[in-house]
Amino acid sequence: MTYFALYALQHRGTQSAGIAAADGSKILVYKDMGLVSQVFSDQNLSALRGHIALGHVRYATTGADTWENAQPTLAPTADGANLALAHNGNITNHAELTQIVEDHADDRARRDATTDTSILTALLGAGPGVVKALAASALEHDRSVPARPDSGDEAPTDPLLVQCLDVLPHVVGAFSLVFATEDALYAARDPHGIRPLVLGRLSSGWCVASETAALDIVGASMVREIEPGEVVAISARGVDSYRFAAATPHGCAFEYVYLARPDTKIAGRSVLMARTAMGAALARRNPVEADLVIATPDSGTPAAIGYAQESGIPFGQGLMKNAYVGRTFIQPSQTLRKRGIRLKLNPVREAIEGKRLVVVDDSIVRGNTQRAVVKMLREAGAKEVHVRISAPEVTWPCFFGIDFATRAELASATLDVDALCAQIGADSLAFLDVDDLVAATGQDPDHLCTACFTGHYPVAIPAGTPIPGTPGVVTPSPRDAYPSE
């Protein structure tokens, strides 16, 4: 079942995949580089037996794209159990937590502490000495620690739950976690709920996933979202819920724009409907005379349909996608991204020749896709090419689990709209504005993270924080250079 759920989430990471299975006495992990279909076979799946399993597909933001950094991780805990863990997100006080692990954890944990995930595994598996070190470090770094809400619930006796409630308030940034011992499954979400995480019910058990689409694929019914600042424990006694911090929601707006599957719901809102609404708003704000609306498939398709419906311009297929080439945005290098675009897309000359086109895409990050698409369409005979982007301009890096490069590498951070239009070779270019994006999601604007568009981060970003996807590069300036809200 975990294998099928990973298939449903393959779009979230293509670099490695892994599954951990627990049978009450031991945990086995199998992981390797590649897609789910490349990593797993009948033979290795048959060895992963148990009543608990967790899986992961990796999209690297911190740590190299290597087998050693594939997930789930597996490590012993201070009380003699084993802990398998998988993580979606990015930790912004990475350097601080790494130092604590190096100073207070065992030799294996120190050796393995190269990624956010291995650091979290070490902290959750360590003894109470690490908790004291975290408290001291918070004072040293002048880092505020969210108070644990007084829920009135009975205090947990499970040592791992106790450790979670003590450790997780000290972890800053985005984290949606699933982890397991030999006899229990756990899930936790950061106080801002930046990355999605949902709880589902099966006829014979429970499941947790990053997206509701994965629940659908395995036949689970959606129960609810794991709340920001919540940790749940699933065992033979059922589901127990605890709060390690008060919820201050700031869900990632880019999940609606690009990351999530269109058949997923986030905070009760259909991603497909949100993207269609983005396209409609784009048509109202940025009309143009044209003969045909086409999409950059697949992530641009719902917005293109919305644009066509609102504008009255027919929608058609002008670009065909090779289904066997993965998402170019999450390729690990610029060279692979550029090559992947041409392998993935091919224009349909008969549909576009002599026509004025509106090309709708979900976002411009580096500008590679749009430049290549405009060139292809002109070579195939398009008379005019008007590019419409169903997201605002991406002008700030993401520190919460998306590989947005330095500001200098973000096209909209260095070029105004006219200059960017000229660079990609379009006849016109327009973006959705932030207010229309927020309206399309149906969420409270105070409950969304739009930092990549606005520069207003839900947490302060410490100076020296590694910039995701940019090895060796750190934030060069004081933390107010990346202001929090």
C-alpha positions in Angstrom: 0.0 0.0 0.0 2.9 2.4 0.8 4.3 1.6 -2.6 1.1 2.7 -4.3 1.0 5.8 -2.2 4.5 6.7 -3.3 3.4 6.3 -6.9 0.7 8.9 -6.2 3.3 11.3 -4.8 6.0 10.7 -7.4 5.6 14.3 -8.6 6.9 15.6 -5.3 10.4 14.1 -5.8 12.2 12.1 -8.4 15.7 11.7 -7.2 15.3 8.7 -4.7 12.7 6.6 -3.1 12.5 4.4 0.0 10.2 2.4 2.3 10.6 1.4 5.9 8.5 -1.5 7.3 8.1 -2.5 11.0 6.7 -5.8 12.2 6.7 -5.3 16.0 10.2 -6.5 16.5 12.3 -4.9 13.8 12.4 -2.3 11.1 13.7 -2.9 7.6 14.4 -0.1 5.1 15.0 -0.3 1.4 15.9 2.8 -0.6 17.8 3.7 -3.7 18.3 6.4 -6.3 15.6 6.8 -8.9 11.9 6.7 -9.4 9.5 4.5 -7.4 9.2 2.2 -10.4 13.0 1.9 -10.7 13.8 1.4 -7.0 11.3 -1.3 -6.1 10.7 -4.8 -7.5 8.6 -7.7 -6.4 11.6 -9.2 -4.7 12.5 -6.2 -2.5 8.9 -5.4 -1.8 8.2 -8.9 -0.6 10.9 -8.5 2.1 9.3 -5.4 3.5 6.7 -7.1 5.7 5.0 -5.6 8.7 1.9 -3.8 10.1 3.5 -0.4 9.9 5.2 1.2 6.9 6.4 4.6 5.8 7.8 5.8 2.5 9.4 8.8 0.9 10.3 10.3 -2.5 13.1 12.8 -2.4 13.5 16.2 -3.9 16.8 17.5 -2.5 17.0 21.0 -1.1 19.7 20.5 1.6 22.2 17.7 1.4 23.6 16.2 -1.8 21.6 14.0 -4.1 23.2 10.7 -3.0 22.1 7.3 -1.7 23.3 8.2 1.8 20.7 11.1 1.9 17.8 9.0 0.5 15.0 8.5 3.0 13.6 7.1 5.2 16.5 7.3 7.7 16.9 4.6 10.4 18.7 5.0 13.7 18.5 3.6 17.3 16.9 5.7 20.0 18.2 6.3 23.5 15.7 3.9 25.0 16.7 1.0 22.8 14.1 1.2 20.0 14.7 1.9 16.4 13.4 5.0 14.6 12.7 5.4 10.9 11.8 8.9 9.7 10.8 10.7 6.5 10.6 14.4 6.2 9.2 17.0 3.8 10.3 20.6 4.2 13.4 22.5 5.2 14.8 23.6 8.5 16.1 27.1 8.8 18.1 26.7 12.1 20.0 23.8 10.5 23.4 25.0 11.6 22.4 25.4 15.2 20.8 22.0 15.4 23.7 20.4 13.6 26.1 21.7 16.3 23.9 20.3 19.0 23.9 16.9 17.4 27.7 17.0 17.0 28.1 18.0 20.6 25.6 15.8 22.3 24.6 12.8 20.1 26.4 9.5 19.7 29.1 8.8 17.1 26.7 7.4 14.5 24.4 10.4 14.7 27.3 12.8 14.4 28.5 11.0 11.3 25.1 10.9 9.7 24.1 14.5 10.4 24.4 15.8 6.9 20.7 16.7 6.1 17.7 18.1 7.9 16.2 14.6 8.1 19.2 13.0 9.7 19.5 15.8 12.2 15.8 15.4 13.1 16.3 11.7 13.5 19.2 12.2 15.8 17.4 14.8 17.9 14.2 12.7 18.3 16.2 9.5 19.0 18.5 11.1 21.6 18.1 11.3 25.3 17.1 14.2 27.7 20.6 15.7 27.5 19.8 17.0 24.0 16.7 18.7 25.3 18.7 20.6 27.8 21.2 21.5 25.1 18.4 22.8 22.9 17.1 25.0 25.7 20.6 26.4 26.3 21.1 27.0 22.6 17.8 28.9 22.4 19.1 31.3 25.0 22.4 31.6 23.3 20.9 32.4 19.9 18.1 34.6 21.3 15.7 32.2 19.7 12.1 32.3 21.0 10.6 28.9 21.7 6.8 28.5 21.2 5.0 27.6 24.4 3.3 24.3 24.5 -0.5 24.8 24.6 -2.3 23.6 27.7 -4.7 21.2 26.2 -5.7 19.5 29.4 -4.8 16.1 27.9 -3.0 13.5 30.0 0.8 13.7 29.6 2.2 11.0 27.3 4.2 8.1 28.8 5.6 7.0 25.4 9.3 8.1 25.5 9.4 9.1 21.9 6.3 11.3 22.2 7.8 12.9 25.3 11.0 13.6 23.2 8.9 15.0 20.4 7.1 17.4 22.6 10.4 18.6 24.0 12.4 18.8 20.8 10.0 20.0 18.1 9.4 23.4 19.6 13.1 24.1 18.9 13.0 23.2 15.2 12.4 26.3 13.1 11.2 26.2 9.5 9.0 23.8 7.6 8.6 20.1 8.5 6.0 17.5 7.8 7.2 14.3 9.4 6.2 10.7 9.4 8.2 8.4 11.7 7.9 5.0 13.2 9.2 2.6 15.9 8.7 -1.1 15.8 5.2 -0.8 17.1 3.8 2.7 16.5 3.5 5.3 13.7 3.8 9.0 14.3 3.2 12.2 12.3 4.1 15.8 13.1 3.7 19.2 11.3 5.5 22.5 12.0 3.5 25.2 13.8 3.0 27.1 10.5 1.8 24.1 8.6 3.9 25.2 5.6 3.9 21.7 4.0 0.7 19.7 3.8 0.0 16.5 5.8 -3.2 14.7 6.1 -4.7 11.8 8.1 -6.7 9.1 6.4 -8.8 6.1 7.5 -8.6 2.6 6.0 -11.0 -0.2 6.7 -8.3 -1.9 8.8 -6.1 1.0 9.9 -4.8 4.5 9.4 -2.6 6.3 7.0 -0.8 9.7 6.7 0.2 11.4 3.5 1.5 14.6 2.0 -1.6 14.9 -0.2 -5.2 13.7 -0.3 -4.6 12.2 -3.7 -2.4 9.6 -2.1 -5.3 8.7 0.2 -7.6 8.3 -2.8 -5.2 6.0 -4.6 -5.0 3.6 -1.7 -8.7 3.7 -0.9 -8.5 5.6 2.3 -11.0 8.2 3.4 -9.9 11.7 4.4 -10.3 12.3 8.1 -8.6 15.6 8.6 -5.3 17.5 8.2 -2.6 17.1 10.7 -2.8 20.4 12.4 0.1 22.9 12.6 2.0 22.3 15.8 0.5 18.8 16.3 2.0 15.4 16.7 -0.1 12.3 16.4 0.7 8.7 17.5 -1.0 5.8 15.9 -0.8 2.4 17.7 -2.9 -0.5 18.7 -4.8 1.8 21.1 -5.8 4.1 18.2 -4.9 7.7 17.4 -3.6 10.0 20.1 -3.0 13.7 19.5 -0.8 16.2 21.3 0.2 19.8 20.7 3.9 20.8 20.9 3.1 24.5 19.8 0.2 26.7 19.1 -0.9 26.8 15.4 0.1 29.9 13.4 -0.9 28.8 9.9 1.1 29.8 6.9 0.5 27.1 4.3 2.7 27.3 1.2 0.9 29.1 -1.7 3.2 27.5 -4.2 1.6 24.1 -3.4 -1.5 25.5 -5.1 0.5 26.9 -8.0 2.7 24.0 -8.9 3.8 21.4 -6.3 0.6 19.6 -5.4 -1.4 17.3 -7.7 -4.5 19.0 -9.2 -6.7 16.2 -7.7 -5.5 17.0 -4.2 -7.3 19.2 -1.7 -5.4 21.6 0.6 -7.2 23.2 3.5 -10.5 22.0 2.0 -9.8 23.7 -1.4 -9.4 21.7 -4.6 -6.1 22.5 -6.2 -7.7 22.0 -9.6 -10.4 24.6 -8.9 -7.8 27.0 -7.4 -5.6 26.8 -10.5 -8.7 27.2 -12.8 -9.6 30.3 -10.8 -6.1 31.7 -11.1 -6.4 31.4 -14.9 -9.8 33.2 -14.9 -8.4 36.0 -12.8 -5.4 36.3 -15.1 -7.8 36.7 -18.1 -9.8 39.4 -16.3 -6.7 41.4 -15.3 -4.6 40.8 -18.4 -6.7 40.4 -21.6 -5.3 40.2 -25.0 -6.7 39.6 -28.5 -5.8 36.1 -29.6 -7.0 33.1 -31.6 -6.1 30.2 -29.2 -5.2 29.6 -25.6 -2.8 26.8 -25.0 -1.0 25.5 -21.9 2.5 24.5 -21.0 1.5 21.0 -19.9 0.8 19.7 -17.4 0.9 22.2 -14.5 -0.3 25.1 -16.7 -3.3 23.3 -18.1 -6.0 24.1 -15.4 -5.1 27.8 -15.5 -5.2 27.8 -19.3 -8.7 26.3 -19.2 -9.7 29.0 -16.7 -8.2 31.7 -18.9 -10.0 30.4 -22.0 -13.4 30.1 -20.2 -13.1 33.6 -18.8 -11.8 35.3 -22.0 -14.0 33.4 -24.5 -10.9 32.4 -26.6 -10.9 28.7 -27.6 -8.6 26.4 -25.7 -6.6 23.9 -27.6 -3.5 21.6 -27.4 -0.6 23.4 -28.9 2.2 21.6 -27.0 2.4 17.9 -26.6 4.2 16.5 -23.5 6.3 13.3 -23.4 4.9 11.5 -20.4 8.1 9.7 -19.8 10.1 12.8 -19.1 9.8 14.1 -15.5 9.1 17.6 -14.1 11.8 19.9 -15.3 11.6 22.3 -12.4 12.7 19.7 -9.9 15.7 18.4 -11.9 18.8 18.8 -9.8 20.9 21.0 -12.1 20.4 23.8 -14.6 21.9 21.7 -17.5 19.4 18.9 -16.9 16.5 21.4 -16.6 17.3 23.0 -20.0 17.8 19.7 -21.8 14.6 18.2 -20.2 12.4 21.0 -21.5 13.1 20.2 -25.2 12.8 16.4 -24.5 9.5 17.0 -22.7 7.6 19.4 -25.0 6.9 19.4 -28.8 4.6 21.9 -30.6 1.7 20.8 -32.8 2.3 22.8 -36.0 -1.2 22.1 -37.4 -2.9 23.6 -34.3 -0.8 26.8 -34.0 0.5 27.8 -37.4 -0.6 31.3 -38.3 -2.4 31.9 -35.0 -2.1 34.4 -32.2 -1.5 32.4 -29.1 -1.9 32.9 -25.4 0.4 30.5 -23.6 -0.4 29.9 -20.0 2.2 28.6 -17.6 2.1 28.2 -13.8 5.2 30.2 -12.9 8.5 31.7 -14.1 11.4 30.8 -11.8 14.6 30.9 -13.9 12.9 31.5 -17.3 14.2 28.4 -19.0 10.9 26.8 -19.9 9.2 30.0 -21.2 12.2 31.0 -23.4 12.3 27.5 -25.0 8.5 27.3 -25.4 8.3 30.7 -27.2 11.1 29.7 -29.5 9.5 26.4 -30.3 6.1 28.0 -31.0 7.6 30.6 -33.3 9.5 28.0 -35.2 6.3 26.1 -35.6 4.6 29.1 -37.3 2.8 31.0 -34.4 2.0 34.5 -35.5 2.1 36.0 -32.0 3.0 34.5 -28.6 1.5 36.1 -25.5 2.7 34.6 -22.3 0.4 34.6 -19.2 1.7 33.3 -15.8 -0.9 32.1 -13.3 1.3 33.1 -10.3 2.9 36.4 -9.2 6.6 37.1 -10.0 8.9 34.8 -8.0 11.5 37.3 -6.6 12.7 35.7 -3.3 14.3 32.4 -2.4 12.4 29.7 -0.6 13.9 28.4 2.7 11.0 25.9 3.3 11.5 23.1 0.9 11.4 24.4 -2.7 14.6 24.7 -4.7 14.4 28.4 -5.6 17.9 29.6 -6.2 19.6 32.8 -5.1 17.8 36.0 -5.9 20.3 36.6 -8.7 19.2 33.5 -10.5 15.5 34.3 -10.2 14.4 35.9 -13.5 11.9 38.3 -12.0 14.2 39.4 -9.2 16.7 40.9 -11.7 14.4 41.9 -14.6 11.2 43.9 -14.8 8.3 42.5 -16.8 9.2 44.3 -20.1 12.8 43.2 -19.9 11.8 39.6 -19.0 9.3 39.6 -21.9 12.1 40.6 -24.3 14.4 37.9 -22.8 11.9 35.1 -23.4 11.0 36.5 -26.8 7.3 36.9 -26.2 5.0 39.6 -27.7 3.6 40.3 -24.2 4.0 38.9 -20.7 1.7 39.3 -17.6 1.6 37.8 -14.2 -1.2 37.1 -11.7 -1.1 39.5 -8.7 -0.8 38.2 -5.1 -4.3 39.2 -4.1 -5.8 37.2 -7.0 -3.6 34.2 -6.1 -4.8 34.3 -2.5 -8.4 34.7 -3.5 -8.1 31.7 -5.8 -6.9 29.5 -3.0 -9.9 30.4 -0.9 -7.7 30.8 2.2 -7.3 33.6 4.7 -4.4 35.8 3.4 -2.9 35.7 6.9 -2.8 31.9 6.7 -0.6 31.6 3.6 3.1 31.8 3.0 3.7 34.0 0.0 7.3 34.7 0.8 8.7 33.8 -2.6 6.5 36.5 -4.1 6.6 39.1 -1.4 9.8 38.5 0.7 7.7 38.4 3.9 8.7 35.1 5.6 6.6 33.5 8.4 9.8 33.1 10.4 13.0 35.2 10.5 15.8 33.6 8.4 19.1 33.6 10.3 22.2 34.9 8.6 24.3 32.0 7.5 21.3 29.8 6.5 22.2 27.6 3.5 20.2 28.7 0.4 18.4 25.6 -0.8 19.8 24.1 -4.0 22.9 26.2 -3.9 25.8 24.2 -2.3 28.1 26.3 -0.2 26.1 29.5 -0.6 24.6 31.0 2.6 22.5 34.1 3.4 25.1 36.8 3.5 23.3 39.4 5.6 21.6 39.9 8.9 18.4 38.2 9.5 16.4 41.3 8.8 17.5 40.9 5.1 14.9 38.1 5.0 12.2 39.7 7.2 9.5 37.8 9.0 5.9 39.0 9.0 
